[in-house]
Every structure is written in C-alpha cells, then in structure tokens.
Amino acid sequence: MTYLSGSSQYATLSTGERLSEIAQRVGETVAGRFAHDVDRDARFPAEAVDALRSEGVLSALVPVEQGGMGASISDLSDTIRLLSRHCAATGCVLAMHVEQLFMLLKFGTTPSLRRVVEELVEKQLLIANANSEVGLGGDVMRSRTALEPEGDGWRFDKQALAASFARHADLVLSTARRAPDGADTDQAVALFRAADFTLEDTTGWDTLGLRGTCSSGLHLCGHVTAENLFPVPFSEMANGGGGQLRHVLLTAVWTGLAEAAMEQAHQAVRAAARRSIGTTQQPAMRLAEIMTEVQVVRGMLADACNRIEEAIAADNLEDIDLIMALRNVKIVTSTTAVRVATAALQICGINGYRRGPDHPLERILRDACGGLIMVSNDRYLLENAQMLPVRKGI
Ligand SMILES: Cc1cc2nc3c(=O)[nH]c(=O)nc-3n(C[C@H](O)[C@H](O)[C@H](O)COP(=O)(O)OP(=O)(O)OC[C@H]3O[C@@H](n4cnc5c(N)ncnc54)[C@H](O)[C@@H]3O)c2cc1C
C-alpha cells in the first residue's frame, strides 16, 4: 500500500489544512459522486474509503513518530464534517473507525496490540465495532456473551445488534463478559481480524437512512487468545475516552448534514431570488432561521473539540461535567440536524422531496434521523437526569 501522507505536495500545509484539503477533494469527487448509489443500494462507500486509505487518512490519528499524521480531534472532526456534507455514510465510517483507533492507541498497551497499530499504519486497516448486543438495546455497558474457555484461549460467540461496516473492515473490536460466571458488567474487549471470524448477517440493513454504514445485526463467531484482549476492562475504556470521542466525532456528522441541508435551501432561495429580483421571499427568512441553528451546532462542535482536546492533554476525560456536556452536544446537534433538514425541505418544496442523484435533500433528512437513535437521545437524557440530583451545581 502506498499513500501520500509524506508527499511533498503537502509540505507547506499543517496537518489540519492537509486533512481539510483531502476531505474537500474526496468529498466532492468521490464520496458525493457515489453517495446516491451508496444510499440506494445500502452498500458500503467503498470508493470513498479507498480514497481516504490512499491518502493515509485511516491512520491520521496515529502520532507522527509512529507513522501517522498526528492529527488532533479538531482536525479529524473537520474532516468528518466536510465528508458528511457529501456522504454521511462515509463520515460515519471514518468517525467510528477513529473512535476505535483512539481506543487502540490509548489502551492497546500490550506488545501484540502495539504491532496491530504498526500494521494499521502500513496497510491502512479499517476498524469496526460490535459492542451492542441483541436483547440489550443501546446498553453497551453490559454483555450477555461470555468468553468461553476453549483450547489456548476462548470461544467468542456473539449476536451483535448492529455492527457498522464490520463485513468490510479488517479489524473488529467487540465486548464480552470476561467469564461465563462473570457479572454482565465485567466486560473484556477483544480485537480480532474479521477474516479469522465468521460474520453472519442476521438482520440485513434496509433502513430509513445511513444505509451505507451497513450496520446489520451480525452473528460473530471465532477463537480469541490473550493476545487479542485489551489489558483493561471495557468500563475503563468507555469512560476513559471511547464514549466521549464518539459524541464529538458523530456530532461532526450531524453538523455536516445540517450544513448540507442548509446548502440545498440556500441554492433554492438563490434560484427564487433570480426569478423575482428585488423582493425578499418568505423562504429567505426561513433560511435565515436555519442559519442560526447551523451556527449553534457549529459552535457546539468547536467547543466540544476544544474541551475534549484539553481533557486529553490533562488526562481527565472521565470528568463528569465533560461527559454530561458532550451528551448534551450529541442530543442538541442530532435533533437540530433533523430540524434543519425538515425546514430546508419546506424551502425547497417538491424538488427537495424528489429522489434521485440530483436531489440529495431527502437523503440528508433520512440520514439525519439516524442521529436520534445512534445511541438513543432518551438514553443520554436519562443518564444525565440520574446525575442531576447529586450535583451541587449545574
Ligand atoms: C446507524 C447506526 C449504526 C450503528 N452502529 C453500531 C456499531 O457499529 N456498533 C454497535 O455496537 N452498535 C451500533 N449501533 C447500535 C447503537 O449503538 C444502539 O445500540 C442502538 O441504536 C440502540 O438500539 P435501540 O434503539 O433498539 O435500543 P435502545 O437504546 O434500548 O432504545 C429503544 C427505546 O428504549 C428507550 N430506552 C431503553 N432503555 C433506556 C434507558 N435505560 N434509558 C432511556 N431510554 C431507554 C429509548 O429511549 C428508546 O425509546 C448502530 C445504530 C445505528 C442506528
């Protein structure tokens, strides 16, 4: 695999500028070009992910001294936002991959997991996640599946509720109880190669939106050894950054969708203005309203990136104020994306309602709905509500 991360064409750019250039170019020429097909056929955005691979973006988070780009969370969130303006499935794939890579870099401290990082940089491996489990809904902090002793390791046999792009990934991270007699909260995390496991599709993925994420239910089955296991429990990994990072990176997707919807509405307002020069039409006022909402989500995303970067630097990602604030960011931005897309539909009228390669708005609206349930906003509201009575101030 050759990629261009060391290319002289980028010599004068910062990492953020370089990623931004790549995201705009890949977004416009690849992700956007195939977005309609990806959505129509509910297929993996292979062309866009291959383009990101060839630019070294799948290892952008890895420090420079380990062969990556040393990108910050802000750099990556910007990359995801820009890609999501063209194809939210591509943005989601990158967001979920980066979250898993963050876990691998922070918690994969064993020699075998360190070697996986080297291989990921060299071959631009893609990492999926299969934590949620049939019967447990969005409660990923518990597992039914247990590691069953088998030969030199354990049998891993799990009914995953939804595992985005796992059948297109090279590596999968997945939780299970540490032992058959262990508590459902005593979870270990295994990292395995998709090629070494059987991954049987149990539900298909014929969904309202985010169809290109290919997040079908899967029956995952294979053998893991101690080399595959992270040395710390899942609770430490989730609370130590995995969950927080997911909020920020997926917020970049919801923000990109809101921007894409606003862009469609803007085009419609400009076309209407050309037809009746000198008058301000009511849709323009609605667009001005949309702008205020998009400004809010952009501001929330920027603030969330700053806060998470400060927390990474200070090693206090477990701070409860931060966790509650990031849940709020996810709730507000995902609901706003749906509201903005719906308002844009009213501006664009029947042309926004039409389907087809030249009418992306209805796809944007359907994709935005995914944000509400990935993970359920109600679940986060309840988690925050449980904290409020014991907080001295908010
Ligand atoms: C596009 C997409 C991609 C996904 N990709 C992955 C992936 O790659 N890996 C992965 O592991 N999972 C993935 N998931 C699954 C996701 O993480 C959630 O687990 C899943 O969406 C939750 O499913 P649910 O809505 O049935 O369950 P729930 O979250 O249980 O919600 C169902 C209903 O129950 C309510 N509810 C239930 N329990 C509570 C509670 N304790 N507090 C508050 N409300 C509650 C909710 O409000 C809601 O009304 C994906 C989901 C989507 C939509």
The ligand as an SDF file (V2000), in Angstrom:
LIG
                    3D

 53 58  0  0  0  0  0  0  0  0999 V2000
  -26.7320    3.8170   12.0160 C   0  0  0  0  0  0  0  0  0  0  0  0
  -26.4210    3.0130   13.2210 C   0  0  0  0  0  0  0  0  0  0  0  0
  -25.1570    2.4540   13.3420 C   0  0  0  0  0  0  0  0  0  0  0  0
  -24.8270    1.6830   14.4590 C   0  0  0  0  0  0  0  0  0  0  0  0
  -23.5800    1.1330   14.5320 N   0  0  0  0  0  0  0  0  0  0  0  0
  -23.2320    0.4030   15.6000 C   0  0  0  0  0  0  0  0  0  0  0  0
  -21.9400   -0.1890   15.7040 C   0  0  0  0  0  0  0  0  0  0  0  0
  -21.1140   -0.0550   14.8020 O   0  0  0  0  0  0  0  0  0  0  0  0
  -21.6410   -0.9130   16.7980 N   0  0  0  0  0  0  0  0  0  0  0  0
  -22.5300   -1.0840   17.8040 C   0  0  0  0  0  0  0  0  0  0  0  0
  -22.1860   -1.7360   18.7860 O   0  0  0  0  0  0  0  0  0  0  0  0
  -23.7780   -0.5460   17.7510 N   0  0  0  0  0  0  0  0  0  0  0  0
  -24.1390    0.1850   16.6620 C   0  0  0  0  0  0  0  0  0  0  0  0
  -25.3910    0.7330   16.5910 N   0  0  0  0  0  0  0  0  0  0  0  0
  -26.3510    0.4650   17.6720 C   0  0  0  0  0  0  0  0  0  0  0  0
  -26.4650    1.6600   18.5930 C   0  0  0  0  0  0  0  0  0  0  0  0
  -25.2250    1.8540   19.2460 O   0  0  0  0  0  0  0  0  0  0  0  0
  -27.5520    1.4280   19.6190 C   0  0  0  0  0  0  0  0  0  0  0  0
  -27.1960    0.3400   20.3770 O   0  0  0  0  0  0  0  0  0  0  0  0
  -28.8590    1.1310   19.0080 C   0  0  0  0  0  0  0  0  0  0  0  0
  -29.1940    2.1250   18.0610 O   0  0  0  0  0  0  0  0  0  0  0  0
  -29.8900    1.1010   20.0950 C   0  0  0  0  0  0  0  0  0  0  0  0
  -30.9690    0.3550   19.6040 O   0  0  0  0  0  0  0  0  0  0  0  0
  -32.4380    0.5560   20.1240 P   0  0  0  0  0  0  0  0  0  0  0  0
  -32.9070    1.8780   19.6600 O   0  0  0  0  0  0  0  0  0  0  0  0
  -33.2100   -0.6380   19.7280 O   0  0  0  0  0  0  0  0  0  0  0  0
  -32.3550    0.4420   21.6880 O   0  0  0  0  0  0  0  0  0  0  0  0
  -32.4760    1.4360   22.9000 P   0  0  0  0  0  0  0  0  0  0  0  0
  -31.3080    2.3230   23.0430 O   0  0  0  0  0  0  0  0  0  0  0  0
  -32.6530    0.4890   24.0170 O   0  0  0  0  0  0  0  0  0  0  0  0
  -33.7420    2.3520   22.6740 O   0  0  0  0  0  0  0  0  0  0  0  0
  -35.0460    1.8510   22.4160 C   0  0  0  0  0  0  0  0  0  0  0  0
  -36.0800    2.6780   23.1640 C   0  0  0  0  0  0  0  0  0  0  0  0
  -35.9740    2.3890   24.5490 O   0  0  0  0  0  0  0  0  0  0  0  0
  -35.7350    3.5470   25.2940 C   0  0  0  0  0  0  0  0  0  0  0  0
  -34.8160    3.1370   26.3630 N   0  0  0  0  0  0  0  0  0  0  0  0
  -34.4560    1.8940   26.6180 C   0  0  0  0  0  0  0  0  0  0  0  0
  -33.6500    1.8440   27.6860 N   0  0  0  0  0  0  0  0  0  0  0  0
  -33.4830    3.0620   28.1110 C   0  0  0  0  0  0  0  0  0  0  0  0
  -32.7570    3.6360   29.1670 C   0  0  0  0  0  0  0  0  0  0  0  0
  -32.0400    2.9440   30.0330 N   0  0  0  0  0  0  0  0  0  0  0  0
  -32.7930    4.9400   29.2540 N   0  0  0  0  0  0  0  0  0  0  0  0
  -33.5230    5.6720   28.4180 C   0  0  0  0  0  0  0  0  0  0  0  0
  -34.2370    5.1840   27.4200 N   0  0  0  0  0  0  0  0  0  0  0  0
  -34.2340    3.8770   27.2580 C   0  0  0  0  0  0  0  0  0  0  0  0
  -35.1410    4.5130   24.2760 C   0  0  0  0  0  0  0  0  0  0  0  0
  -35.4190    5.8380   24.6050 O   0  0  0  0  0  0  0  0  0  0  0  0
  -35.9290    4.1680   23.0450 C   0  0  0  0  0  0  0  0  0  0  0  0
  -37.1830    4.7710   23.0980 O   0  0  0  0  0  0  0  0  0  0  0  0
  -25.7790    1.4890   15.4880 C   0  0  0  0  0  0  0  0  0  0  0  0
  -27.0500    2.0580   15.3780 C   0  0  0  0  0  0  0  0  0  0  0  0
  -27.3730    2.8130   14.2680 C   0  0  0  0  0  0  0  0  0  0  0  0
  -28.7360    3.4120   14.1640 C   0  0  0  0  0  0  0  0  0  0  0  0
  1  2  1  0
  2  3  1  0
  2 52  2  0
  3  4  2  0
  4  5  1  0
  4 50  1  0
  5  6  2  0
  6  7  1  0
  6 13  1  0
  7  8  2  0
  7  9  1  0
  9 10  1  0
 10 11  2  0
 10 12  1  0
 12 13  2  0
 13 14  1  0
 14 15  1  0
 14 50  1  0
 15 16  1  0
 16 17  1  0
 16 18  1  0
 18 19  1  0
 18 20  1  0
 20 21  1  0
 20 22  1  0
 22 23  1  0
 23 24  1  0
 24 25  2  0
 24 26  1  0
 24 27  1  0
 27 28  1  0
 28 29  2  0
 28 30  1  0
 28 31  1  0
 31 32  1  0
 32 33  1  0
 33 34  1  0
 33 48  1  0
 34 35  1  0
 35 36  1  0
 35 46  1  0
 36 37  1  0
 36 45  1  0
 37 38  2  0
 38 39  1  0
 39 40  1  0
 39 45  2  0
 40 41  1  0
 40 42  2  0
 42 43  1  0
 43 44  2  0
 44 45  1  0
 46 47  1  0
 46 48  1  0
 48 49  1  0
 50 51  2  0
 51 52  1  0
 52 53  1  0
M  END
$$$$
